[in-house]
Amino acid sequence: MEPLASFVSSVFLWPVRFHFRLQAHINAAEQTMRHGRAADMSQVLSQASQQSCQTLKQLFRQQMGQKSCPETLLIRSAQMRVSILPSRFGRRTVLMATDTLVSQLSDSELRFLLGREMGRAWLHHSELLSPWILQHFLRDVILFPLHVIGLQPKEPPMPKRSFKQWMLLRRWVDGIANACDVYRGLRSGTWSDLDLDHLWMPQTRPMATGFDSATALCVRLRAPGGLSALGTAAVGSAVPRLAALVFSLSAREERQLKRALRLGTWGVGLWAAKSRAEIFSFDRVGFLAAGDLDAATRAMIMAANAPQDVAMASLLGTEELVKQAEYLTSVLPVSYWSRQPSLHARVADLNSWVHSPLARAALREV
């Protein structure tokens, strides 16, 4: 599969590589005309890439000794991104990093991210085409020519009635959730002056039990991961039954379908867990390339692009996130279907691995 994937990527991704090479040369020529010298950021990127590459080749002589260091391209973008594309039928690689990434990170932080991407590519776990590269390519190739010839994008349409109804439904759901919280506070004795048991008459005891059940379900849904767990359970129970009704399956065939769905769910979960473990390994490779735990942690936090990770980093800050990473990992649930581990889990794993005998032995060889 690897030679076939390299051939396909070399044939079908050559317009992307050509576009970004041309863009990198144009950016370097513009900076040379403005300042009378070559671009400093391109040199910084190339030097950091060479240092990371040589460090990793020294550590992994048997696995990566014959690998060539990637070609570096500096791309103009406001995002902090880095990625690697295969080239020349898998014999070479092209490392593309944005100027924002290079300008805002120190040398050690930059070497961590570059070494991480090199380890991902050398271990053949890199994506064929990163989404941000495809988005950047399409924007330059399609949207920019339309803007040049004077075709402006249409104004966004007014919200439809269905969107307003959806927002109204969300407000009703939030109101019901708040009512559940109030009722739970009454039942748990948060307000000692109010005894809810005296308010229920004997004939309305079943109603009280129903309210308690609804409140327990509401609290479960608002817990982290509760909605996804309930949705998975509902789908797992409803799909076999609906299939049995539609296709007239027997009871035995319905049980076999349930077992097949359960095995498929376990398989997807194992595949997602394998992807999360690979990301932990890439972080360790990046740390070996950087050689500085603090720089690696800062770069990991600054380059985070998942919305929940960005929100957590902005709320806690870098120092507090590092201190509470292990506690957050033990408290917050892990998404069973997610291929990307959370930021605090990556920080906690890297901090614990750095102090292991394997990490100390690897650092002595650098």
C-alpha positions in Angstrom: 0.0 0.0 0.0 2.9 2.4 0.7 4.3 2.5 -2.9 0.8 2.9 -4.3 0.0 5.7 -1.9 3.3 7.5 -2.8 2.6 7.1 -6.5 -1.0 8.5 -6.1 0.2 11.4 -4.0 3.0 12.2 -6.4 0.7 12.2 -9.4 -2.4 14.0 -8.0 -0.7 16.4 -5.6 1.8 17.9 -8.0 -0.3 21.0 -8.6 -0.4 21.7 -4.9 3.3 21.3 -4.5 4.0 23.5 -7.6 1.6 26.2 -6.3 3.3 26.4 -2.9 6.8 26.3 -4.4 5.8 29.2 -6.7 4.3 31.1 -3.8 7.4 30.6 -1.6 9.7 31.9 -4.4 7.4 34.9 -5.0 7.4 35.8 -1.2 11.2 35.5 -1.0 11.6 37.7 -4.1 9.2 40.4 -2.7 11.1 40.5 0.6 14.4 40.7 -1.2 13.2 43.7 -3.3 11.9 45.4 -0.2 14.8 44.8 2.2 17.7 44.1 -0.2 18.4 40.7 1.4 16.9 37.2 1.5 14.1 36.5 3.8 15.2 35.8 7.4 12.2 33.6 8.2 13.1 31.2 5.4 16.6 30.8 6.7 15.3 30.3 10.2 12.9 27.6 9.0 15.6 25.9 7.0 18.1 25.9 9.9 15.5 24.6 12.4 14.5 21.9 9.9 18.1 20.8 9.4 18.8 20.7 13.2 15.6 18.7 13.9 16.4 16.3 11.0 20.0 15.7 12.0 19.0 15.1 15.7 16.4 12.6 14.8 18.7 10.8 12.3 21.3 10.5 15.0 18.8 9.1 17.5 17.1 6.7 15.1 20.0 5.5 12.9 18.5 2.2 11.9 15.0 3.5 11.1 15.8 6.9 9.7 19.4 6.8 8.7 18.7 6.6 5.0 15.9 9.2 5.1 16.6 12.5 3.5 15.8 15.8 5.2 12.7 17.5 3.8 12.6 20.5 1.5 11.3 23.6 3.4 8.8 26.1 2.0 7.6 29.2 3.8 3.9 30.0 3.2 2.2 33.3 3.9 -0.7 32.8 6.2 -2.2 34.1 9.4 -2.6 30.6 10.9 0.1 28.7 12.8 0.3 25.5 10.7 2.9 23.1 9.5 2.6 20.0 7.4 4.5 17.6 5.2 3.7 16.4 1.7 5.4 13.5 -0.1 7.3 14.2 -3.3 9.2 12.2 -6.0 7.3 9.0 -5.5 7.9 9.0 -1.7 11.7 9.4 -1.9 11.5 13.0 -0.8 9.2 15.2 1.4 8.3 18.8 1.3 7.8 20.6 4.7 5.5 23.6 4.5 5.2 26.1 7.4 3.4 29.4 7.7 5.3 32.6 8.3 3.1 33.3 11.4 4.4 30.0 12.9 8.0 30.8 12.3 7.8 34.4 13.5 5.9 33.7 16.8 7.9 30.7 18.0 11.4 30.4 19.4 14.0 28.1 17.9 13.4 25.3 20.3 9.6 25.6 19.9 9.9 25.5 16.2 12.2 22.5 16.3 9.6 20.7 18.4 6.8 21.1 15.8 9.1 20.4 12.8 10.5 17.3 14.5 7.0 16.1 15.3 5.9 16.4 11.6 9.1 14.7 10.5 8.5 11.8 12.8 4.9 11.6 11.6 6.1 11.4 7.9 9.0 9.0 8.5 6.7 6.6 10.4 4.1 6.8 7.6 1.3 8.2 9.7 0.9 11.5 8.0 -2.2 12.5 6.2 -2.3 12.5 2.4 -3.4 16.1 2.4 -4.0 18.3 5.4 -7.3 20.2 5.4 -5.6 23.5 5.9 -3.4 23.0 2.8 -6.4 22.1 0.7 -8.2 25.2 2.0 -5.3 27.5 1.3 -4.8 26.0 -2.2 -8.4 26.4 -3.2 -8.6 29.9 -1.8 -5.5 31.0 -3.9 -6.5 29.2 -7.1 -10.2 29.9 -7.1 -11.2 32.8 -4.9 -8.3 35.1 -5.7 -8.8 35.1 -9.5 -12.5 35.7 -9.0 -11.7 38.7 -6.8 -9.2 40.0 -9.5 -11.8 39.9 -12.3 -14.3 41.7 -10.1 -16.6 38.9 -9.1 -17.5 39.6 -5.4 -19.1 36.9 -3.3 -22.8 37.2 -2.7 -24.1 38.7 0.5 -25.0 36.0 3.1 -28.7 35.2 2.9 -31.0 36.2 5.7 -31.6 33.5 8.3 -34.4 31.2 7.4 -37.4 30.5 9.5 -36.0 27.0 10.3 -33.0 28.6 11.8 -35.1 30.8 14.0 -37.2 27.8 15.1 -34.0 25.9 15.9 -32.8 28.8 18.1 -36.2 28.9 19.8 -35.9 25.2 20.5 -32.4 25.6 21.9 -33.8 28.3 24.3 -36.6 25.9 25.4 -34.0 23.2 26.0 -31.8 25.5 28.1 -34.8 26.6 30.1 -35.8 23.0 30.8 -32.2 22.3 31.9 -32.2 25.2 34.2 -35.5 24.0 35.7 -33.9 20.6 36.3 -31.1 22.2 38.1 -33.5 24.1 40.4 -35.5 21.0 41.1 -32.4 19.0 41.9 -31.3 21.7 44.3 -34.6 21.5 46.1 -34.5 17.7 46.3 -30.9 17.7 47.6 -31.7 20.1 50.4 -29.7 23.1 49.1 -32.4 25.4 50.4 -33.0 24.1 54.0 -36.1 26.2 54.6 -37.9 24.5 51.8 -38.9 20.8 52.2 -40.2 19.6 48.9 -41.5 16.3 50.3 -44.2 18.2 52.2 -45.4 19.9 49.0 -46.3 16.6 47.3 -49.7 15.2 48.3 -50.0 11.4 48.7 -51.9 11.2 45.4 -49.1 13.0 43.5 -46.3 10.7 44.7 -45.9 9.1 41.2 -45.5 12.5 39.8 -42.6 13.2 42.2 -41.0 10.0 41.1 -41.3 11.0 37.4 -39.8 14.3 38.2 -36.9 12.7 39.9 -36.3 10.4 37.0 -36.4 13.3 34.5 -34.0 15.3 36.6 -31.6 12.4 36.8 -31.7 12.1 33.0 -31.3 15.8 32.6 -28.2 15.9 34.9 -26.7 12.9 33.0 -27.2 14.6 29.7 -25.5 17.8 30.9 -22.5 15.8 32.2 -19.3 15.7 30.0 -19.8 13.0 27.4 -23.4 12.3 28.5 -25.1 13.3 25.3 -22.8 11.2 23.1 -23.1 8.2 25.4 -26.9 8.4 25.3 -26.9 8.9 21.5 -24.6 5.9 21.0 -26.8 3.7 23.3 -30.0 4.8 21.5 -28.6 4.1 18.1 -27.2 0.7 19.1 -30.6 -0.3 20.4 -32.8 1.2 17.7 -30.9 0.3 14.5 -31.1 -3.5 14.9 -34.8 -3.3 15.8 -35.6 -1.0 12.8 -33.6 -3.2 10.5 -35.5 -6.2 11.7 -38.8 -4.5 11.0 -37.9 -3.2 7.6 -36.1 -6.3 6.3 -38.3 -8.8 8.2 -35.3 -10.3 10.1 -35.7 -13.2 12.5 -34.8 -13.0 16.1 -31.6 -14.8 15.5 -30.6 -12.5 12.6 -31.4 -9.5 14.8 -29.1 -10.8 17.5 -26.3 -11.4 14.9 -26.8 -7.8 13.7 -26.4 -6.5 17.3 -23.2 -8.5 17.7 -21.9 -7.2 14.4 -22.6 -3.6 15.4 -21.0 -4.1 18.7 -17.9 -5.6 17.1 -17.8 -2.7 14.6 -18.1 -0.2 17.4 -15.2 -1.8 19.3 -13.1 -1.8 16.1 -13.7 1.9 15.5 -12.9 2.6 19.1 -9.6 0.6 18.9 -8.7 2.5 15.7 -9.3 5.8 17.4 -7.3 4.8 20.4 -4.4 3.8 18.0 -4.6 7.2 16.4 -4.4 8.9 19.8 -1.4 6.8 20.8 0.3 7.7 17.6 -0.1 11.4 18.4 1.5 10.9 21.8 4.4 9.2 20.0 4.8 12.2 17.6 4.9 14.6 20.6 7.7 12.5 22.1 9.7 12.6 18.8 9.2 16.4 18.7 10.5 16.7 22.2 13.7 14.7 21.3 14.2 17.1 18.4 13.8 20.2 20.6 15.5 18.9 23.8 13.5 21.4 25.9 10.4 20.4 27.8 9.2 23.9 28.5 9.6 24.9 24.8 7.8 21.8 23.7 4.9 22.4 26.0 4.6 26.1 24.9 4.7 25.1 21.3 2.1 22.4 21.8 -0.3 24.9 23.4 0.4 27.8 21.0 -0.2 25.5 17.9 -3.4 23.9 19.2 -6.2 24.5 16.8 -9.2 22.5 18.2 -11.8 24.8 19.6 -12.0 23.1 23.0 -8.2 23.1 23.3 -7.9 26.8 22.4 -10.7 27.7 24.8 -9.0 25.8 27.7 -5.6 27.3 26.9 -7.1 30.8 26.9 -9.1 30.2 30.1 -6.3 28.6 32.2 -3.1 30.0 30.6 0.0 28.1 29.8 1.4 27.7 33.4 -1.8 26.7 35.0 -2.6 24.3 32.2 0.7 22.5 32.7 0.1 22.3 36.4 -3.4 20.9 36.1 -2.9 18.7 33.1 -2.6 15.4 35.0 -5.7 16.3 37.1 -7.8 17.3 34.1 -6.8 14.1 32.3 -8.0 12.0 35.3 -11.3 13.9 35.7 -12.5 14.7 32.2 -13.7 11.8 30.1 -12.0 10.7 26.9 -14.1 10.7 23.8 -14.4 7.1 22.5 -14.6 8.1 18.9 -12.1 11.0 18.8 -8.8 10.4 16.9 -7.2 13.5 18.4 -6.4 13.5 22.2 -7.2 16.6 24.2 -4.5 19.2 24.8 -4.3 18.5 28.5 -3.9 14.8 27.9 -1.0 15.5 25.5 0.7 17.8 28.0 0.3 15.3 30.8 1.6 12.4 28.7 4.7 14.3 27.6 5.5 15.5 31.1 5.3 12.0 32.5 7.3 10.4 29.6 10.1 12.9 29.9 11.0 11.7 33.3 11.1 8.0 32.3 14.3 6.0 31.9 13.7 5.7 28.1 13.6 9.5 27.6 16.7 10.1 29.7 18.6 7.4 27.8 17.5 9.0 24.5 18.6 12.5 25.6 22.0 11.3 26.5 22.6 10.2 22.9 21.8 13.7 21.5 
